[in-house]
Amino acid sequence: MRVRDVAISSSQLNDLNQQRALQQLKVTAAQTTR
């Protein structure tokens, strides 16, 4: 693996983590509004 490939995959991982964090926030928000 080249350095550039690693950088690209790590940025994709960051995007995934952000999406998961947003999903968690939505879930907890839905639970607290009940």
C-alpha positions in Angstrom: 0.0 0.0 0.0 1.2 3.4 -0.9 1.1 6.4 1.5 -1.6 8.1 -0.6 -3.8 5.0 -0.5 -3.6 5.0 3.2 -4.5 8.7 3.5 -7.5 8.2 1.2 -8.7 5.2 3.2 -8.2 7.0 6.5 -10.3 10.0 5.3 -13.0 7.5 4.2 -12.9 6.0 7.7 -13.3 9.5 9.2 -16.4 10.0 7.1 -17.8 6.7 8.2 -17.2 7.5 11.8 -18.8 10.9 11.5 -21.9 9.3 9.9 -22.1 6.8 12.7 -21.7 9.5 15.3 -24.5 11.5 13.7 -26.7 8.3 13.6 -26.0 7.8 17.3 -27.0 11.4 18.0 -30.3 11.0 16.1 -31.0 7.8 18.0 -30.4 9.3 21.4 -32.3 12.4 20.5 -35.3 10.3 19.4 -35.1 8.4 22.7 -35.0 11.5 24.9 -37.9 13.2 23.1 -40.2 10.3 24.0 
